[in-house]
C-alpha cells in the first residue's frame, strides 16, 4: 500500500490502546497512549537492533520501520511489525534466538 493510503485508512488495533477520556493519574488517554507508544518503540528497538532495523513512531498513527541501507516501510499497527521486520531483515525475527537473548541480557 502506498504511504498516503496507509495514513488515511482507519486501522484500530488492540495494541493501539484506550478510548478518549481520562486515564490513570488524571492524565488524558491521549497522553497515556503517547507514552505507551514511545515505550513500545523503545522496547522494540532493543530487539530490532539485533536484526539491523529501527522503528520510529510516525505522528501517533503509524510506525516507520527502517534498515541500515535506508529502506523503510510504513507499519499500520504494532501487530504488523514482526512480519515486516522479517521481510526487511531477510530472515526470521525469532524472539527465542539465543544470540538475541544474550544481547538483551547484557544490555544496560
N, CA, C and O atoms as CSV, one atom per row, in Angstrom:
chain,resi,resn,atom,element,x,y,z
A,1,UNK,N,N,0.850,-1.177,0.000
A,1,UNK,CA,C,0.000,0.000,0.000
A,1,UNK,C,C,0.888,1.229,0.000
A,1,UNK,O,O,1.971,1.217,0.585
A,2,UNK,N,N,0.442,2.277,-0.644
A,2,UNK,CA,C,1.241,3.498,-0.689
A,2,UNK,C,C,1.186,4.212,0.661
A,2,UNK,O,O,0.300,3.949,1.475
A,3,UNK,N,N,2.125,5.103,0.887
A,3,UNK,CA,C,2.195,5.811,2.156
A,3,UNK,C,C,0.943,6.609,2.469
A,3,UNK,O,O,0.480,6.607,3.610
A,4,UNK,N,N,0.385,7.291,1.477
A,4,UNK,CA,C,-0.805,8.102,1.713
A,4,UNK,C,C,-1.997,7.236,2.086
A,4,UNK,O,O,-2.735,7.571,3.012
A,5,UNK,N,N,-2.198,6.134,1.386
A,5,UNK,CA,C,-3.306,5.242,1.723
A,5,UNK,C,C,-3.119,4.664,3.124
A,5,UNK,O,O,-4.088,4.502,3.867
A,6,UNK,N,N,-1.893,4.359,3.477
A,6,UNK,CA,C,-1.624,3.823,4.804
A,6,UNK,C,C,-1.966,4.807,5.901
A,6,UNK,O,O,-2.382,4.405,6.987
A,7,UNK,N,N,-1.796,6.090,5.634
A,7,UNK,CA,C,-2.096,7.116,6.637
A,7,UNK,C,C,-3.591,7.371,6.716
A,7,UNK,O,O,-4.120,7.579,7.807
A,8,UNK,N,N,-4.274,7.360,5.598
A,8,UNK,CA,C,-5.683,7.718,5.570
A,8,UNK,C,C,-6.622,6.586,5.981
A,8,UNK,O,O,-7.748,6.852,6.403
A,9,UNK,N,N,-6.193,5.353,5.871
A,9,UNK,CA,C,-7.099,4.253,6.186
A,9,UNK,C,C,-7.188,4.041,7.691
A,9,UNK,O,O,-6.163,4.038,8.373
A,10,UNK,N,N,-8.412,3.861,8.226
A,10,UNK,CA,C,-8.562,3.633,9.663
A,10,UNK,C,C,-8.096,2.230,10.018
A,10,UNK,O,O,-8.430,1.263,9.334
A,11,UNK,N,N,-7.318,2.126,11.099
A,11,UNK,CA,C,-6.802,0.831,11.485
A,11,UNK,C,C,-6.736,0.736,13.001
A,11,UNK,O,O,-5.653,0.835,13.577
A,12,UNK,N,N,-7.844,0.550,13.637
A,12,UNK,CA,C,-7.801,0.331,15.073
A,12,UNK,C,C,-7.283,-1.075,15.312
A,12,UNK,O,O,-7.739,-2.030,14.683
A,13,UNK,N,N,-6.351,-1.194,16.199
A,13,UNK,CA,C,-5.765,-2.477,16.545
A,13,UNK,C,C,-5.697,-2.550,18.053
A,13,UNK,O,O,-5.569,-1.516,18.709
A,14,UNK,N,N,-5.778,-3.729,18.619
A,14,UNK,CA,C,-5.803,-3.837,20.077
A,14,UNK,C,C,-4.530,-3.283,20.714
A,14,UNK,O,O,-4.552,-2.914,21.888
A,15,UNK,N,N,-3.423,-3.215,19.975
A,15,UNK,CA,C,-2.190,-2.661,20.533
A,15,UNK,C,C,-2.205,-1.136,20.578
A,15,UNK,O,O,-1.303,-0.527,21.153
A,16,UNK,N,N,-3.225,-0.510,19.974
A,16,UNK,CA,C,-3.285,0.948,19.936
A,16,UNK,C,C,-3.755,1.570,21.237
A,16,UNK,O,O,-3.576,2.773,21.424
A,17,UNK,N,N,-4.341,0.816,22.133
A,17,UNK,CA,C,-4.715,1.359,23.435
A,17,UNK,C,C,-6.131,1.862,23.499
A,17,UNK,O,O,-6.970,1.545,22.656
A,18,UNK,N,N,-6.379,2.666,24.537
A,18,UNK,CA,C,-7.718,3.022,25.003
A,18,UNK,C,C,-8.517,4.012,24.193
A,18,UNK,O,O,-8.191,4.358,23.057
A,19,UNK,N,N,-9.581,4.451,24.838
A,19,UNK,CA,C,-10.551,5.371,24.276
A,19,UNK,C,C,-10.254,6.788,24.754
A,19,UNK,O,O,-9.340,7.001,25.551
A,20,UNK,N,N,-11.023,7.749,24.269
A,20,UNK,CA,C,-10.879,9.134,24.712
A,20,UNK,C,C,-11.342,9.260,26.155
A,20,UNK,O,O,-12.146,8.456,26.626
A,21,UNK,N,N,-10.843,10.253,26.846
A,21,UNK,CA,C,-11.249,10.482,28.229
A,21,UNK,C,C,-10.037,10.639,29.115
A,21,UNK,O,O,-8.983,11.114,28.693
A,22,UNK,N,N,-10.216,10.225,30.359
A,22,UNK,CA,C,-9.148,10.370,31.337
A,22,UNK,C,C,-8.574,9.015,31.695
A,22,UNK,O,O,-9.307,8.050,31.909
A,23,UNK,N,N,-7.254,8.954,31.758
A,23,UNK,CA,C,-6.557,7.723,32.086
A,23,UNK,C,C,-6.067,7.739,33.516
A,23,UNK,O,O,-6.559,8.520,34.330
A,24,UNK,N,N,-5.104,6.889,33.836
A,24,UNK,CA,C,-4.581,6.830,35.195
A,24,UNK,C,C,-3.894,8.131,35.604
A,24,UNK,O,O,-3.327,8.841,34.773
A,25,UNK,N,N,-3.958,8.427,36.898
A,25,UNK,CA,C,-3.310,9.611,37.482
A,25,UNK,C,C,-3.823,10.918,36.890
A,25,UNK,O,O,-3.108,11.920,36.905
A,26,UNK,N,N,-5.045,10.927,36.370
A,26,UNK,CA,C,-5.622,12.155,35.837
A,26,UNK,C,C,-5.086,12.562,34.481
A,26,UNK,O,O,-5.462,13.612,33.960
A,27,UNK,N,N,-4.214,11.753,33.898
A,27,UNK,CA,C,-3.680,12.078,32.564
A,27,UNK,C,C,-4.740,11.752,31.515
A,27,UNK,O,O,-5.565,10.858,31.702
A,28,UNK,N,N,-4.703,12.481,30.430
A,28,UNK,CA,C,-5.614,12.172,29.342
A,28,UNK,C,C,-5.200,10.846,28.706
A,28,UNK,O,O,-4.033,10.457,28.757
A,29,UNK,N,N,-6.158,10.171,28.119
A,29,UNK,CA,C,-5.844,8.908,27.451
A,29,UNK,C,C,-4.882,9.149,26.298
A,29,UNK,O,O,-4.025,8.312,26.015
A,30,UNK,N,N,-5.025,10.301,25.626
A,30,UNK,CA,C,-4.111,10.608,24.518
A,30,UNK,C,C,-2.676,10.707,25.028
A,30,UNK,O,O,-1.757,10.203,24.383
A,31,UNK,N,N,-2.475,11.349,26.177
A,31,UNK,CA,C,-1.130,11.466,26.741
A,31,UNK,C,C,-0.603,10.098,27.152
A,31,UNK,O,O,0.557,9.771,26.900
A,32,UNK,N,N,-1.454,9.304,27.782
A,32,UNK,CA,C,-1.064,7.958,28.190
A,32,UNK,C,C,-0.725,7.110,26.968
A,32,UNK,O,O,0.236,6.341,26.989
A,33,UNK,N,N,-1.511,7.251,25.905
A,33,UNK,CA,C,-1.272,6.497,24.676
A,33,UNK,C,C,0.073,6.881,24.050
A,33,UNK,O,O,0.803,6.014,23.570
A,34,UNK,N,N,0.401,8.181,24.055
A,34,UNK,CA,C,1.692,8.620,23.511
A,34,UNK,C,C,2.842,8.006,24.297
A,34,UNK,O,O,3.840,7.575,23.720
A,35,UNK,N,N,2.694,7.970,25.613
A,35,UNK,CA,C,3.739,7.365,26.444
A,35,UNK,C,C,3.869,5.873,26.169
A,35,UNK,O,O,4.978,5.346,26.093
A,36,UNK,N,N,2.734,5.195,26.020
A,36,UNK,CA,C,2.760,3.763,25.720
A,36,UNK,C,C,3.416,3.493,24.373
A,36,UNK,O,O,4.203,2.556,24.241
A,37,UNK,N,N,3.099,4.303,23.378
A,37,UNK,CA,C,3.710,4.126,22.052
A,37,UNK,C,C,5.205,4.365,22.111
A,37,UNK,O,O,5.975,3.628,21.495
A,38,UNK,N,N,5.628,5.389,22.846
A,38,UNK,CA,C,7.058,5.663,22.986
A,38,UNK,C,C,7.753,4.487,23.667
A,38,UNK,O,O,8.868,4.123,23.294
A,39,UNK,N,N,7.106,3.901,24.652
A,39,UNK,CA,C,7.675,2.745,25.338
A,39,UNK,C,C,7.727,1.533,24.404
A,39,UNK,O,O,8.715,0.798,24.398
A,40,UNK,N,N,6.674,1.321,23.617
A,40,UNK,CA,C,6.674,0.229,22.634
A,40,UNK,C,C,7.839,0.377,21.670
A,40,UNK,O,O,8.551,-0.589,21.397
A,41,UNK,N,N,8.032,1.575,21.160
A,41,UNK,CA,C,9.108,1.825,20.190
A,41,UNK,C,C,10.466,1.575,20.843
A,41,UNK,O,O,11.336,0.943,20.245
A,42,UNK,N,N,10.648,2.072,22.069
A,42,UNK,CA,C,11.925,1.890,22.774
A,42,UNK,C,C,12.236,0.408,22.969
A,42,UNK,O,O,13.355,-0.031,22.705
A,43,UNK,N,N,11.256,-0.361,23.429
A,43,UNK,CA,C,11.480,-1.792,23.655
A,43,UNK,C,C,11.669,-2.551,22.344
A,43,UNK,O,O,12.535,-3.421,22.248
A,44,UNK,N,N,10.871,-2.227,21.349
A,44,UNK,CA,C,11.003,-2.891,20.048
A,44,UNK,C,C,12.372,-2.624,19.445
A,44,UNK,O,O,12.953,-3.517,18.828
A,45,UNK,N,N,12.899,-1.420,19.608
A,45,UNK,CA,C,14.203,-1.089,19.045
A,45,UNK,C,C,15.323,-1.894,19.687
A,45,UNK,O,O,16.335,-2.158,19.038
A,46,UNK,N,N,15.167,-2.287,20.937
A,46,UNK,CA,C,16.173,-3.143,21.566
A,46,UNK,C,C,16.246,-4.485,20.850
A,46,UNK,O,O,17.334,-5.023,20.646
A,47,UNK,N,N,15.092,-5.026,20.468
A,47,UNK,CA,C,15.051,-6.301,19.744
A,47,UNK,C,C,15.443,-6.100,18.286
A,47,UNK,O,O,16.231,-6.875,17.744
A,48,UNK,N,N,14.904,-5.073,17.653
A,48,UNK,CA,C,15.144,-4.847,16.229
A,48,UNK,C,C,16.602,-4.537,15.913
A,48,UNK,O,O,17.066,-4.827,14.810
A,49,UNK,N,N,17.330,-3.955,16.857
A,49,UNK,CA,C,18.745,-3.650,16.637
A,49,UNK,C,C,19.528,-4.915,16.296
A,49,UNK,O,O,20.485,-4.867,15.523
A,50,UNK,N,N,19.125,-6.038,16.870
A,50,UNK,CA,C,19.776,-7.320,16.592
A,50,UNK,C,C,19.663,-7.695,15.113
A,50,UNK,O,O,20.512,-8.408,14.579
A,51,UNK,N,N,18.621,-7.212,14.468
A,51,UNK,CA,C,18.372,-7.525,13.059
A,51,UNK,C,C,18.752,-6.368,12.132
A,51,UNK,O,O,18.480,-6.419,10.933
A,52,UNK,N,N,19.380,-5.323,12.686
A,52,UNK,CA,C,19.794,-4.180,11.870
A,52,UNK,C,C,18.647,-3.272,11.483
A,52,UNK,O,O,18.712,-2.595,10.457
A,53,UNK,N,N,17.593,-3.246,12.291
A,53,UNK,CA,C,16.406,-2.457,11.986
A,53,UNK,C,C,16.132,-1.451,13.095
A,53,UNK,O,O,16.579,-1.624,14.229
A,54,UNK,N,N,15.398,-0.401,12.757
A,54,UNK,CA,C,14.941,0.564,13.749
A,54,UNK,C,C,13.483,0.905,13.487
A,54,UNK,O,O,13.000,0.826,12.357
A,55,UNK,N,N,12.798,1.281,14.546
A,55,UNK,CA,C,11.391,1.636,14.469
A,55,UNK,C,C,11.216,3.054,14.995
A,55,UNK,O,O,11.855,3.442,15.973
A,56,UNK,N,N,10.356,3.823,14.348
A,56,UNK,CA,C,10.033,5.176,14.804
A,56,UNK,C,C,8.519,5.352,14.770
A,56,UNK,O,O,7.833,4.811,13.903
A,57,UNK,N,N,8.020,6.112,15.724
A,57,UNK,CA,C,6.605,6.469,15.729
A,57,UNK,C,C,6.399,7.557,14.684
A,57,UNK,O,O,7.227,8.458,14.551
A,58,UNK,N,N,5.321,7.477,13.957
A,58,UNK,CA,C,5.030,8.494,12.962
A,58,UNK,C,C,3.696,9.151,13.302
A,58,UNK,O,O,2.633,8.632,12.961
A,59,UNK,N,N,3.762,10.280,13.968
A,59,UNK,CA,C,2.621,11.115,14.308
A,59,UNK,C,C,1.536,10.378,15.081
A,59,UNK,O,O,0.358,10.717,14.972
A,60,UNK,N,N,1.921,9.381,15.854
A,60,UNK,CA,C,0.969,8.679,16.697
A,60,UNK,C,C,-0.040,7.826,15.955
A,60,UNK,O,O,-0.967,7.293,16.566
A,61,UNK,N,N,0.127,7.685,14.635
A,61,UNK,CA,C,-0.857,6.925,13.872
A,61,UNK,C,C,-0.265,5.705,13.178
A,61,UNK,O,O,-0.991,4.768,12.846
A,62,UNK,N,N,1.022,5.709,12.961
A,62,UNK,CA,C,1.699,4.607,12.275
A,62,UNK,C,C,3.121,4.518,12.822
A,62,UNK,O,O,3.539,5.313,13.663
A,63,UNK,N,N,3.840,3.537,12.323
A,63,UNK,CA,C,5.249,3.379,12.651
A,63,UNK,C,C,6.023,3.335,11.350
A,63,UNK,O,O,5.475,2.980,10.306
A,64,UNK,N,N,7.305,3.699,11.410
A,64,UNK,CA,C,8.181,3.577,10.248
A,64,UNK,C,C,9.312,2.636,10.637
A,64,UNK,O,O,10.064,2.901,11.575
A,65,UNK,N,N,9.420,1.542,9.909
A,65,UNK,CA,C,10.473,0.552,10.112
A,65,UNK,C,C,11.547,0.810,9.065
A,65,UNK,O,O,11.247,0.920,7.876
A,66,UNK,N,N,12.807,0.908,9.507
A,66,UNK,CA,C,13.914,1.208,8.590
A,66,UNK,C,C,15.056,0.234,8.800
A,66,UNK,O,O,15.239,-0.315,9.887
A,67,UNK,N,N,15.829,0.029,7.720
A,67,UNK,CA,C,17.028,-0.791,7.858
A,67,UNK,C,C,18.261,0.084,7.664
A,67,UNK,O,O,18.148,1.290,7.444
A,68,UNK,N,N,19.426,-0.525,7.747
A,68,UNK,CA,C,20.686,0.233,7.687
A,68,UNK,C,C,20.971,0.828,6.323
A,68,UNK,O,O,21.756,1.770,6.215
A,69,UNK,N,N,20.348,0.297,5.274
A,69,UNK,CA,C,20.590,0.835,3.936
A,69,UNK,C,C,19.648,1.981,3.595
A,69,UNK,O,O,19.750,2.568,2.517
A,70,UNK,N,N,18.726,2.307,4.509
A,70,UNK,CA,C,17.812,3.420,4.290
A,70,UNK,C,C,16.447,3.027,3.781
A,70,UNK,O,O,15.576,3.885,3.635
A,71,UNK,N,N,16.235,1.746,3.505
A,71,UNK,CA,C,14.899,1.304,3.098
A,71,UNK,C,C,13.961,1.458,4.289
A,71,UNK,O,O,14.359,1.235,5.432
A,72,UNK,N,N,12.727,1.837,4.021
A,72,UNK,CA,C,11.763,1.981,5.109
A,72,UNK,C,C,10.392,1.511,4.655
A,72,UNK,O,O,10.096,1.427,3.463
A,73,UNK,N,N,9.568,1.209,5.645
A,73,UNK,CA,C,8.229,0.715,5.386
A,73,UNK,C,C,7.307,1.281,6.449
A,73,UNK,O,O,7.655,1.302,7.630
A,74,UNK,N,N,6.133,1.741,6.039
A,74,UNK,CA,C,5.143,2.234,6.989
A,74,UNK,C,C,4.387,1.029,7.542
A,74,UNK,O,O,3.897,0.181,6.796
A,75,UNK,N,N,4.308,0.979,8.867
A,75,UNK,CA,C,3.616,-0.110,9.555
A,75,UNK,C,C,2.365,0.488,10.185
A,75,UNK,O,O,2.454,1.435,10.966
A,76,UNK,N,N,1.214,-0.054,9.852
A,76,UNK,CA,C,-0.053,0.492,10.333
A,76,UNK,C,C,-0.294,0.324,11.813
A,76,UNK,O,O,-0.867,1.208,12.450
A,77,UNK,N,N,0.131,-0.792,12.374
A,77,UNK,CA,C,-0.058,-1.043,13.794
A,77,UNK,C,C,1.028,-1.986,14.277
A,77,UNK,O,O,1.682,-2.657,13.479
A,78,UNK,N,N,1.213,-2.033,15.576
A,78,UNK,CA,C,2.311,-2.794,16.156
A,78,UNK,C,C,2.220,-4.282,15.813
A,78,UNK,O,O,3.250,-4.950,15.715
A,79,UNK,N,N,1.030,-4.802,15.633
A,79,UNK,CA,C,0.857,-6.209,15.292
A,79,UNK,C,C,1.433,-6.578,13.932
A,79,UNK,O,O,1.765,-7.740,13.698
A,80,UNK,N,N,1.555,-5.610,13.036
A,80,UNK,CA,C,2.096,-5.868,11.695
A,80,UNK,C,C,3.607,-5.702,11.634
A,80,UNK,O,O,4.214,-5.900,10.581
A,81,UNK,N,N,4.213,-5.343,12.751
A,81,UNK,CA,C,5.647,-5.061,12.767
A,81,UNK,C,C,6.491,-6.283,12.444
A,81,UNK,O,O,7.377,-6.205,11.593
A,82,UNK,N,N,6.242,-7.397,13.093
A,82,UNK,CA,C,7.153,-8.543,13.013
A,82,UNK,C,C,7.210,-9.193,11.638
A,82,UNK,O,O,8.302,-9.552,11.198
A,83,UNK,N,N,6.093,-9.362,10.936
A,83,UNK,CA,C,6.221,-9.873,9.558
A,83,UNK,C,C,7.007,-8.919,8.658
A,83,UNK,O,O,7.791,-9.361,7.817
A,84,UNK,N,N,6.799,-7.629,8.831
A,84,UNK,CA,C,7.550,-6.645,8.038
A,84,UNK,C,C,9.021,-6.659,8.401
A,84,UNK,O,O,9.881,-6.536,7.530
A,85,UNK,N,N,9.314,-6.809,9.689
A,85,UNK,CA,C,10.711,-6.855,10.133
A,85,UNK,C,C,11.421,-8.066,9.532
A,85,UNK,O,O,12.564,-7.953,9.089
A,86,UNK,N,N,10.766,-9.207,9.511
A,86,UNK,CA,C,11.369,-10.409,8.929
A,86,UNK,C,C,11.628,-10.217,7.436
A,86,UNK,O,O,12.654,-10.651,6.914
A,87,UNK,N,N,10.690,-9.566,6.760
A,87,UNK,CA,C,10.855,-9.297,5.325
A,87,UNK,C,C,12.040,-8.359,5.091
A,87,UNK,O,O,12.856,-8.600,4.201
A,88,UNK,N,N,12.136,-7.298,5.882
A,88,UNK,CA,C,13.228,-6.327,5.685
A,88,UNK,C,C,14.579,-6.887,6.106
A,88,UNK,O,O,15.600,-6.568,5.497
A,89,UNK,N,N,14.593,-7.720,7.144
A,89,UNK,CA,C,15.849,-8.309,7.612
A,89,UNK,C,C,16.273,-9.484,6.733
A,89,UNK,O,O,17.412,-9.945,6.799
A,90,UNK,N,N,15.337,-9.960,5.909
A,90,UNK,CA,C,15.573,-11.115,5.028
A,90,UNK,C,C,15.935,-12.369,5.821
A,90,UNK,O,O,16.708,-13.215,5.371
A,91,UNK,N,N,15.353,-12.461,7.013
A,91,UNK,CA,C,15.488,-13.653,7.857
A,91,UNK,C,C,14.414,-13.582,8.928
A,91,UNK,O,O,13.900,-12.503,9.226
A,92,UNK,N,N,14.071,-14.728,9.510
A,92,UNK,CA,C,13.054,-14.705,10.559
A,92,UNK,C,C,13.522,-13.894,11.770
A,92,UNK,O,O,14.699,-13.931,12.129
A,93,UNK,N,N,12.619,-13.179,12.382
A,93,UNK,CA,C,12.906,-12.453,13.619
A,93,UNK,C,C,12.407,-13.335,14.761
A,93,UNK,O,O,11.243,-13.274,15.156
A,94,UNK,N,N,13.299,-14.138,15.266
A,94,UNK,CA,C,12.966,-15.143,16.268
A,94,UNK,C,C,13.213,-14.607,17.672
A,94,UNK,O,O,14.362,-14.349,18.031
A,95,UNK,N,N,12.153,-14.429,18.484
A,95,UNK,CA,C,12.339,-13.902,19.831
A,95,UNK,C,C,13.081,-14.863,20.759
A,95,UNK,O,O,13.516,-14.463,21.839
A,96,UNK,N,N,13.229,-16.116,20.354
A,96,UNK,CA,C,13.941,-17.103,21.163
A,96,UNK,C,C,15.357,-17.369,20.662
A,96,UNK,O,O,16.013,-18.303,21.124
A,97,UNK,N,N,15.829,-16.557,19.724
A,97,UNK,CA,C,17.191,-16.670,19.212
A,97,UNK,C,C,18.174,-16.471,20.367
A,97,UNK,O,O,18.124,-15.452,21.056
A,98,UNK,N,N,19.068,-17.443,20.579
A,98,UNK,CA,C,19.992,-17.402,21.703
A,98,UNK,C,C,20.890,-16.160,21.660
A,98,UNK,O,O,21.168,-15.575,22.707
A,99,UNK,N,N,21.342,-15.754,20.493
A,99,UNK,CA,C,22.178,-14.561,20.376
A,99,UNK,C,C,21.394,-13.290,20.749
A,99,UNK,O,O,21.931,-12.385,21.388
A,100,UNK,N,N,20.135,-13.238,20.344
A,100,UNK,CA,C,19.292,-12.096,20.698
A,100,UNK,C,C,19.104,-12.026,22.214
A,100,UNK,O,O,19.270,-10.963,22.813
A,101,UNK,N,N,18.764,-13.140,22.826
A,101,UNK,CA,C,18.542,-13.173,24.279
A,101,UNK,C,C,19.806,-12.789,25.027
A,101,UNK,O,O,19.749,-12.028,25.993
A,102,UNK,N,N,20.938,-13.304,24.594
A,102,UNK,CA,C,22.209,-12.970,25.240
A,102,UNK,C,C,22.492,-11.472,25.122
A,102,UNK,O,O,22.940,-10.844,26.081
A,103,UNK,N,N,22.233,-10.912,23.961
A,103,UNK,CA,C,22.446,-9.483,23.754
A,103,UNK,C,C,21.534,-8.637,24.624
A,103,UNK,O,O,21.966,-7.625,25.176
A,104,UNK,N,N,20.262,-9.046,24.751
A,104,UNK,CA,C,19.322,-8.304,25.582
A,104,UNK,C,C,19.685,-8.395,27.055
A,104,UNK,O,O,19.538,-7.425,27.799
A,105,UNK,N,N,20.159,-9.558,27.473
A,105,UNK,CA,C,20.520,-9.727,28.879
A,105,UNK,C,C,21.760,-8.937,29.264
A,105,UNK,O,O,21.900,-8.521,30.414
A,106,UNK,N,N,22.659,-8.727,28.312
A,106,UNK,CA,C,23.896,-7.987,28.621
A,106,UNK,C,C,23.748,-6.492,28.398
A,106,UNK,O,O,24.630,-5.725,28.784
A,107,UNK,N,N,22.652,-6.062,27.784
A,107,UNK,CA,C,22.441,-4.624,27.529
A,107,UNK,C,C,22.082,-3.903,28.821
A,107,UNK,O,O,21.440,-4.471,29.704
A,108,UNK,N,N,22.509,-2.634,28.925
A,108,UNK,CA,C,22.181,-1.855,30.135
A,108,UNK,C,C,20.706,-1.525,30.245
A,108,UNK,O,O,20.288,-0.878,31.205
